[in-house]
């Protein structure tokens, strides 16, 4: 049996769904990690350390570690991930079709048990 062609539209749909799953995992893991770090008082410890050192510019950077900003950033990363992975899935299907036309495709063996 030989896989001589992959339908680009089918590959696009599958890569989109896989990218959405990965995007959801990115957002959920960012939320869970933020909650764990907040419960462990990591952010408060960092803020106390920076106040002790008297570092105002670094204290201003702590505002980027607020929950809303972390979630917003993770959503932006997830959307970029979905767009790129979907695009790359379609491109890879087209590249496979070009290469399969040159070399004949990928030979696979399927057994019936």
Wavefront OBJ file of the C-alpha trace (Angstrom):
o trace
v 0.000 0.000 0.000
v 1.350 3.439 -0.917
v 0.405 6.882 0.337
v 0.867 8.873 -2.841
v -1.171 11.972 -1.975
v -2.462 13.816 1.079
v -5.456 16.069 0.586
v -4.280 19.564 1.648
v -7.761 20.551 2.889
v -7.903 17.454 5.088
v -4.417 18.128 6.443
v -5.420 21.747 7.099
v -8.480 20.679 9.115
v -6.548 18.122 11.152
v -3.673 20.500 11.864
v -6.182 23.196 12.896
v -7.860 20.878 15.400
v -4.525 19.716 16.801
v -3.349 23.325 17.087
v -6.554 24.301 18.918
v -5.922 21.472 21.377
v -2.359 22.672 21.886
v -3.579 26.246 22.312
v -6.035 25.190 25.002
v -3.253 23.310 26.774
v -1.033 26.412 26.659
v -3.700 28.628 28.235
v -4.706 26.073 30.878
v -1.098 25.350 31.832
v -0.338 29.080 32.137
v -3.349 29.549 34.429
v -2.491 26.520 36.554
v 1.178 27.506 36.871
v 0.230 31.064 37.822
v -2.160 29.767 40.498
v 0.473 27.391 41.873
v 3.110 30.132 41.991
v 0.632 32.508 43.625
v -0.350 29.887 46.222
v 3.342 29.334 46.989
v 3.785 33.121 47.425
v 6.464 33.224 44.746
v 5.305 36.595 43.409
v 5.166 38.113 46.898
v 8.677 36.841 47.630
v 10.011 38.339 44.414
v 8.272 41.639 45.159
v 9.725 41.673 48.712
v 13.201 40.945 47.374
v 12.965 43.731 44.818
v 11.683 46.165 47.457
v 14.595 45.200 49.719
v 17.041 45.812 46.887
v 15.323 49.103 46.110
v 14.992 48.314 42.439
v 12.109 50.452 41.150
v 12.462 49.548 37.431
v 12.268 45.842 38.236
v 9.319 46.428 40.557
v 7.499 48.033 37.644
v 8.109 44.844 35.643
v 6.186 42.875 38.265
v 2.953 44.304 36.848
v 3.449 42.016 33.845
v 3.125 39.001 36.141
v -0.443 39.861 37.130
v -3.013 37.168 36.399
v -4.849 39.071 33.673
v -1.693 39.872 31.772
v -0.393 36.318 31.997
v -3.685 34.936 30.684
v -3.796 37.552 27.911
v -0.247 36.731 26.855
v -0.946 32.987 26.865
v -4.066 33.535 24.724
v -2.031 35.596 22.246
v 0.588 32.828 22.099
v -2.172 30.232 21.603
v -3.739 32.187 18.719
v -0.350 32.614 17.032
v 0.230 28.878 17.564
v -3.092 28.021 15.909
v -2.404 30.241 12.901
v 1.162 28.999 12.380
v 0.467 25.299 12.923
v -2.572 25.353 10.633
v -0.585 27.100 7.919
v 2.362 24.725 8.336
v 0.075 21.670 8.217
v -1.267 22.721 4.829
v 2.197 23.598 3.522
v 3.584 20.237 4.670
v 0.773 18.413 2.852
v 1.577 20.302 -0.346
v 5.295 19.577 0.053
v 4.560 15.898 0.660
v 2.474 15.785 -2.515
v 5.331 17.332 -4.504
v 7.883 14.910 -3.110
v 5.534 11.930 -3.489
v 5.076 12.812 -7.156
v 8.854 12.595 -7.577
v 9.615 9.448 -5.566
v 6.308 7.600 -5.628
v 5.035 8.176 -2.098
v 5.466 6.336 1.168
v 5.041 2.581 1.210
v 3.265 1.156 4.244
v 2.317 -2.367 5.226
v -0.998 -3.043 6.937
v -1.580 -6.424 8.546
v -4.891 -7.966 9.466
v -4.808 -9.655 12.849
l 1 2 3 4 5 6 7 8 9 10 11 12 13 14 15 16 17 18 19 20 21 22 23 24 25 26 27 28 29 30 31 32 33 34 35 36 37 38 39 40 41 42 43 44 45 46 47 48 49 50 51 52 53 54 55 56 57 58 59 60 61 62 63 64 65 66 67 68 69 70 71 72 73 74 75 76 77 78 79 80 81 82 83 84 85 86 87 88 89 90 91 92 93 94 95 96 97 98 99 100 101 102 103 104 105 106 107 108 109 110 111 112 113
